[in-house]
């Protein structure tokens, strides 16, 4: 004889409350972990400086602690999606394991030399696919229909967390801007106009200008104490970047 029980409570998918409650549930996940750890909803990142053998062993022990916690509370990690990223020219590229499975290396977002070209390519590919879908399926191509679709479905792929991966090379900037150029040409009445004119007609900024605006807003927050970034540390790293750029030139 089967017993049926009704679900009388739950968290809507995509809600703000869901991640908050999940964070409360996993609040003790990092107890005993000696390296740095970041938690948001069901994403967990553990990281640290590894320049000696004992630091490599310590990071592996922290991974083992996370595994034991997940097994105890029956919230197992999907080890097939867990990856390791290495940074630095002298990095030893040590291997790490979750139980007996070796973690796969990844270059998503940053490469080992902290260049972001691979992330720019991924963002371009995702946005290009969505834009292609819109181009194939939307017949009535008025500004009132296409612009909201572009803003909600395409542009977020080009700007999600862009403060962390603002493109440095001109080729990457041109590649990302190409998506918006393609979109503006999808509107028949604007197709023969210049790109700058098309942007004015659609009341859009170039992606490069939007990135600069976002950077200026963040700098304003730092200088006014509205950001978690310390102002003195910010000035120090600005000095280092300018110094490196001067030496490079």
C-alpha positions, 0 to 999 in steps of 0.5 A: 500500500502506497502512502502519499504526502502532499508538499505544503511548503517550498521555495519558488525557483529563481526567488531571492529567498531561495539562495538565502535559505540555502546559505543558512542551511550550509552555513557551517560548511566551511568550519575547519577549512583553512583556505578561503571559501566563497559560498553562494546558493549551491556554488562553493569555491575554495581557493588559496595560494599554493607555492609549497608542497604543504600548501598543496596538501592543505588545500586537498585536506580542505577539499576532503573536509567539504566532501565529508560535510556533504556526505554527512548532511546528504548534500553531495557535490556533483563532482563531474561539474567540479573543476580546478583553475591554476594561476601564475607562470610558476604554478605547479599545476598540482592535481586535486581529487574529490574522493577518487575522482581527479578534478578536471582543469578549466580555463573558464573566465581566466587563463593561467596568465589572467587573460580573459580572451577565453571568457570573451569568446564564451560570452560572444558564442552564448550571445550569438546563439540567442541572437540567432534564435531571435533572428530566426523566430521573430518576424515582426521586427519593430524597435518596440519588440526587438530592443526589449528582447535584446536587453533581456536575452542577449546583452546580459550574456555580454555583461554578466560580471563583466567588471571581473573580465573587462576585455583588455585586447582590442580584438576582444572588444571588437568581437563583443561589439559585433553582437550589438552591431548585428542586432541593430542591423536586424531592424529593417529601417536602420540597416543602412545607417551607420552604427553610431546612428543606429545606437542613437535611434535605439537609445542604446550605448555601445558596450564599450561605453557601458563598461566604462560607465560601470567602472566609473560607478564602482570607482565612485562607490570606492571613493565614497566608502560605499564598496567593500573594496578598501580605498587605500588598497584600490589606490595601491593597485592602480599605482602598480598597474600604471607602473607595470604599463609604463615599464611595458611601454 
